[in-house]
Amino acid sequence: MKILHINNKFDWSGGSQTYLIQLIEELEKRNVDNVVIYGESTSGVYKRIPSYFVHNINVFSFFNNRVKINELHRIISKEKPDIIYIHNIDNLAIIEFCSKILPTFVFAHDYRFICPGNGKYFIRQEKICEKNFGFQCLVYPYFKMCNNRRPDRLLKSFGRTLKAKKILENVQIIAASDYVKERFIREGFKPGRIAVVPCFAQVPQNISRNNNSKKILYLGRIAEAKGVSHLLKALALVKSDCRAIITGTGKNLNRLKNLASNLKIEKKVSFVGWVNKKQKNKLLEDCAFVVMPSLWPECFGIAGVEAMSFSKSVIAYNVGGVSDWLKNGENGFLVPHGNYREFAERIDFLLKNPDISLDLGRNGRRMFEQKFTAEKHIEKLLKIFIDSK
């Protein structure tokens, strides 16, 4: 089998990109050939797999996409893939073209095909949007900050979502969680066209048992929807001695540093910036447990499963697909959305009870081995691919 992947980027810069590279690495081990088309060039492009750069192939446009489609057709004719697997792209014309010539699958890394703002989340109110797509999506951005408020960009994203249901009629949607599947069904997508395939983490080669029982780890982007401000507010309430390591970069970084200063918790917090795979694994080895204070409805929350692979317990807000892998009291704690006071209590509890944290982490490792390894993911994915041929 040969799979053509299409994504916005082909590097380690984000969750969907990391998933794509790790998936390809695992598929190659199983003698599945892969080729990638990507639309945004970066200095960190992954070089080990054949790839093609097609400028902005991922970008939705109301105008003619013929040049990009011709280039795509040329690559397909040359590479002769059996399956097309599409990741983070907005360009519906490309998806439509692919679906007419080969079995085509789209992984729902976010909610872009049912939400113009991609996130089903109101930033200003810190609330999850429970509304279905509709004309209110042209108004909400101006007082709920759920999308870009520039009229041209707002109309463009609205038009993309308006067309998506029709274009995706002949495409199989791959969802990482039951939550995502249900959200798509609520928008009118047929249940039979949506398959749930949970994300995976690679099995660590070495796991050090010399973890720091006072060290807390946050893995992710620095963005309002990721809830780092809630983590800082929670840390201000934590009475136990601890050190929180916060990874990632983003435009809100300076604001969060100022918040940490205002809360007088600078000595409790280290902002370490973007980390590569090796650095991330070292942080996971060394920490006591992982925190995930996301406020938006995470489609899955891969950082949590990565923590489980290292036998680490997790504390997270109960949002989106997080409850598919985080079972309250079994491998960590689910906290009601936005309740940073309870989040603080759970942090304090694990800091005061390191033996319980270790037990939860061991439970998480067993759950990881049962459900969230690369083998489990690829077995399900390839069966879906093969059944479509």
N, C-alpha and C positions, 0 to 999 in steps of 0.2 A: 504494500500500500504506500501511496505517496500523498502527502497532505500539503496543500498550499495554505499558509497562514497569512492573514492580512491584518495589520495593526497600525496604530498611529506611530509608534516607535518600536525600535528593536534594540533596547538597552535595559539596564537595571534600574531605571529612574522611578518606577512606581509599581503598584501592586499587580496591575494587568501585565506589565512588561516582565516582571519577575515570574509570574505564572507562565507566560509564554515561553520564556527561556528554559525554565525548569521542566516544563512539559516536553519541549523538544528534546532536551537532554535525555529524559526518560524514554521517549519514543525511539530515539536513536539506538538506545541499548537493546530495544526489542526489534531491531531491524526494520523500523518504519522510517521511510525517507521523508524529509521535510524541506520546504523552501518557503521563504518569507518575503512578503512585499510590505514595505512601510512607507509612511508619508511625511515623516519629520526626521531630518538628518541631525544627528548629534555626534559628538566626539567619542562617545562610548558605545558605538554600534557593535553588537555581538558579531564576531568575525568567524566563528567556527562553523556556521551553517550558511549555505548559499542564500543570498538575499538580493533584493532589488529595491532601489529607492525610486519611488514615483512621487514627485513633489505634490503634496496636498491631496493624495488619493483618498485620504480619510475625511476630507472636508465636504460637508453638505453644501450644495449650491442649487439655486433655482434655475440656473442657466445650463447650457449644453456641457455635458461631461465627456463629449466624444473623444477628445484627445486622450484623456485618462483611460477611457474604456478601450480604445485602440491599443494603448500600451499594455493594459491588463490582458487583452486578448492575445497579444504577441507573446507575453510571458507564459500564459497558459498553454499556448500552442507549442512552445519550446519545451516546457517542463513536464507537460502531460500529467497533471495530478489526478488522483481519483476522487479526492474530497477537498472542499474548500471550507476552512474554519476561520471565521471572522471574529475579531476581538473589538477593540475600541475604535470604531470608525463611525462617523456620522453620515457618510456618503451613501444615501439610499440607492442612487443610480448604480453604483458599483455592486451593492448587495443584490439588486434586482437582476442585473446582468449575470452575475454568478449563478443565481438560483435557476436561471433558464438553461444553463449549459451543463451544470454538474450538481451533485448533492451538496447543499450548502447549509452550514450551521453557524449560528451566532451565539457567542457566549455573552450573557448579560452581566457585564462587570459593574454596571450601574443601571439607572432607570431611564436612560436617554430616549428610549423608544416609547415611553409612556409618560414622560415628564420633560417639558422644555428646559427645566433647570438641572436635569440629570439626577437630582438627589432626593426628591420627595421630602424636602426639609425646609422649614421656615427659619432662617438665621436669626432674624430680629426677635422672634418669640421663643426661640429654642424649642420648637415643636415639630413633630413629624407630620407631614401633610397626609391626611387620610382621604382627600378628594380625588376623584377620577379626573383625567385630563378633560379640559373644556375651555370655554372662552374666558372663564375667570383667571386662567393662566396668563392672560394678557394684562391683568390688573394687579394680581398679587405681587409681582416683583417690586411695585412702587411703594408698598407699605409692609411687605413681609420679607423682602430681600431674598427671594428664592431663585432669582435669575438676573441676568444682565439687564439693566434698565435703559440702555441705549435702544431706541426704537428699531433701528435696522437689525441689530443683533437679536433682539427679543422676537421680532417677526420671523427672522430666519429660523431660530430654534423652535418656534411655535409651528412653522410650516413643516419642519422636519418631523416633528411628532405627529402632526396631522396626517402626513403621508405614510407614516411608518407601518400602521396596522395593515394597510392594503399591500404594501411592498413585501411585508414579512409573511404573507399568507402561504408562500411556498418554501418557507425556511423553518428549519427546526431550531427552536430556542433552547439553549443549554443554560439552566439556572443552577447557581451554587447552593441554593437553600429552598426549603419549602415556602418560606416567606416570599421570596422573589416570584416563585411560580404563582402563588395566590394573588400577588399584586398584578401580574400580567393577566391572569384569568379575570380579575375584576374589571380590567380594561377591555374585555371582549376577546382576548386571545383564546383559541381553542385549547383545552387541557391536553389533548393528545399531541399537540405540537410543542409541548414544553416538557423537557426531561430534566430531572434534578440529578446533578452530578457534583457532589461536594468537592470543594477544593482540597488540596493535599499539601503536605510539607515533606521535604526530603528527610530521610533518616540521618541524624547526625552521625558522623564517623566516630567521634570521641565525645564523651560527656564527662566533664569533671564533676566529682561529688563534693568539691570544696567550695560550695556556693556561699556567698555572703548573706547571712540571715537578715541583714538590715538593709539590703540593697533592693530597690524597686525599679522595674524597667518599663518604660513606655516606648513602643515601636510604632512609628507611623509618620504621617505628614504633620506639619504644623499648620493646621487650618481650623477655623472656628467650629466647623461641623465635627471635628475630631475630639472636641471637648477637653483640650489641654487646660483651658482656664478652670474647668471644673476640677481637674486633678489638682491644680495648685490650691484652689479653695479647700479641697479635702485635706491636702497636706498641712494646711494651716491649722486644721483641727486635730490632726494626729498627735497624740501625746507621746508615743513611743519614739525612741531614737531611730532615725532612718535616713536614707539617702536615695533620692529619686533621680534616675538617669533618664533624660528625655532626648530621644533621637529626632532627627528630621529637620527640615528647613521650610521656610515659608514666609510670606509677607507679614504674618502676625508675630514673628519671633521677638522683635523688640518690644512689642506691646506685652507679650507674656513675661519677658524678663522684667519689665517695669512692674507688672502685677506681682511677681514673686518678691520684688523689692518692697512694694507697698504692704504685702502680707507678712513681711519680715521672715521669709523662709529661704533666703538666698543660700544659707548654709545647708539646707536640706535638698537643694536642687542643682543638678548639673545639666546644662544644655550642650550636647556634644555634637550637634549637627548631623549631616547625612553620614551614614555608615555603610560600608560595603559588606558583602556576604560574610567574609572572614571576621570582620569586626562585630557584626551582629551576632554571629555564633558565639564569639567570646563573651559578649554581654549576656547572652542567654545562659551560658554556662555559669556565669558568676553571680547572677541575681537570685534573690529569694523567690520572687514571683513576678508576674507580669500584670499590668493594669491596662484596661482598654475603656476609656471614658467617652467613647463615641456617642454623639448626640443624634446624628443622622441614622437612618435605618440601614446599617451595614448589610450589604448583600450576603456577606459571609463573615469576614473578619479573619483573614489568613494569619495575622500575628498571633491569634489565640491558639491556632493549631500548631504553629511553629513552637510556641511555648510548651504545648503538650508533648511535642516530640522530644523536648529537653527535660521532660518530667517536672515541669513547673506548673504550679497552680495559677489561676487567672481570676481577676476581679474585673467585671465589666458591667456596663449598663445593659439592660435587657432590651436591645433594639434589633430590628430586622432579623437577619438570619443567625445572630449570635447564639440563640438558644438551641440551634441545631447541634452545636458541639459543646457548649458550656451548660452543664447540668448542675443546678444550684445544690451545693452541699456535697457534690460528688467529686468534681475536679476543680472547684472554685466557687465563686459566688456571683449570682446575677443580682444586680441592684436596680430598683425601679428608675426609669428614665429621669435624669436630671437631679436625682436626690444625692447631692454630693456629701451631705451629712452622713447618710448611711454608707456611702462609699468610704468615707473616713473611718467609720466604725469597723468596716470589714478589713481595711488596711491595718488598723490597730490590732484587730483580732489575730491576723496572721503573723504580725510582727511579734506579738506576745506568745504565740503558740506555733513556733517553727516546726514542731513535730507534726502538727495537724497540716500545716502547709506542705510538708514533704509527703504526707499520706495522700493529700489531694493531688499533688503532682504525680505520684505514682499511679493513681487511678486514671489521671489524664493520659499518661503514657500508654496504659492498657487500652483506653478508648481510641487513642491515636492509631495503635497497631491494628485494631479491629476495623476501623472505618475510614481513616484519613491518610493512609499511605499512598504513594504514587501508584503502587500495584492496584489498589482498590479503584482509584480514579481512572486509570488508563483502561482497566478491564471494562468498566461501565462505558467509557467514552468510545472505545473501539467497537464494542458490541452495537452501540447506536449507529456508528459509522457503517459497519458491515451490514447491518439490517437494512440500511437505506439503499444499498446498491442493487 
